[in-house]
């Protein structure tokens, strides 16, 4: 699967003109693509095409490179993205001749799945983000399925029975792909708050696989509003 995915990526690589202006990237592109995490399509979907846009960090000289991995489930969404990429190129070109001017990047190119990889200048992946706007969108049946799975999980039931302060019910937060979670499948991140103190929140997260009906991973979290 990964070899086929890399082959798709190599056919659709775009390099931002500001990286080309600096003679970047200097790393071996084939080796960098081979070191990318494994991308698995959303359940019941397949990858028609995958594109990689090597984008700049709005610094001269650049301190890192962004790799936007754009995955497409259909020929229609891939064609739409190609048109948008070409339009962005035409928008960037006139200002790119003047290094003192900032230019746009390739953020918000439409895709069925969008990932942002942070690379150092040697091409090593330092961080992976899933940035599709739909990641927090769930149908009622999907939400009900996830909560039903949790109701049968012993660790979840223990958290509910032992938390000293109730801060509301479990919250279905977002879809999490395997390349972010390091799990074997797509999961849904569900949060249970166990303690609230002003702008600070503590709790437990559960990564639920709605297809296989299991909790893949759980752990603690702390956030500030």
Buried (B, 14 or more C-beta within 10 A) or exposed (E): EEEEBBEBBEEBEBBBBBBEBBEBBEBEBEEBBEEBBEBBBBEEBEBBBBBBBBBBBEEEEBEBBBBBBBBBBEEEBBEBBBEBBEEBBEEBEEBBEEEEEEBBBBEEBBBBBBBBBBBEBEBEBEEBEBBBEEBEEBEEEBBEBBBEBBEEBEEBEEBBEEBEEEBEEBEBBBBBBBBBBEBEBBBBBBBBBBBBEEEEBBBBBBBBBBEEEBBBBBEEBEEEE
